[in-house]
Amino acid sequence: MFIIVLGCGVSGLSCGIRLAEAGHAVEIRARELPPHTTSDVAAAVWYPYRVYPQALVNAWGRRTYEVFQQLSREHSEAGIVMVSGVDAFRTPVPDPWWRDGVPDFRRAAAEELPPGFVDGYGFSAPVVEMPRYLRFLMDRFRTLGGRIVQREVRSLEEAWADVPLVINCTGLGARALVGDETLYPVQGEVLRVEPSPVDRFVFDADETEGVAYVIPRATDCILGGTTVEGSWSLEPDPAQVEGILSRTAPLLPPGTRVHVVEHKVGLRPGRPAVRLEAEDVGGRRVIHNYGHGGAGVTLSWGCAEEVVSLVR
């Protein structure tokens, strides 16, 4: 059948690819295309951050991890590498609820932890260089016969005028599109530095002084970050630079000096729970797939495959 997907971030593109692979004719419509989407800003390491409910997130996350592993082996142009690292804590902690999502989960050894940290987890995770990855997804979608149209759709009625089945992957845009007032922005700022000072990721999972993480990529490194609920601003705040640098300094080797080449801002689509469900209205159908919090990349393939199952 002919299906329209609304949104051209990681969720919309993943859904478009899986639907096209299932034999459907698919058109993606979006106000913004890469490199100007929220997904482009994502630090994009596999990690189920600020997203619920846990049981569903575990299943979606495990499946996405598997797909990323396969893509990292078979498509170097996708910009995905498997990186080892630690999630560090200043006090003893139990195993996390998401531990079954990563095959090599283990307790971190003392020598792996940054100074001042006493407990943590070690594991490998896909790190995704989003500008490259989104280009890869767009190319793959078009190769499958998909069409991408830069066009803002202001209502489901507008999309339903052309097709009876719509996939809603509009992220925060769903607040206006379908009137979902449970959605709220969670602003995040990150710094891109060159060259990468480390070869492993490190998370300060306590967040006692704020969000702090270090994520190495092929030629650069992402230092983060911030979590500001309710802020719609996309303007980088110069005052945040020193805060991010000071919070990430303990996670880096002593004496590390970094060169900041970019300061980016994105808005995570916060929601009490991911909305992934079909809704029928007068003989027409919309499948919602939004509200992924800080884990849109982490859940992308698992959610896309569930969308396909709802279409079936």
Helices and strands as residue ranges (DSSP letters): E 2-6, H 10-21, E 25-30, H 38-41, H 54-74, G 76-78, E 80-89, G 99-101, E 106-107, G 110-112, E 119-128, H 130-143, E 147-150, H 156-160, E 165-168, G 171-173, H 174-177, E 184-194, E 201-204, E 213-216, E 221-224, E 228-229, H 238-248, G 249-251, E 259-270, E 275-281, E 284-290, H 296-311
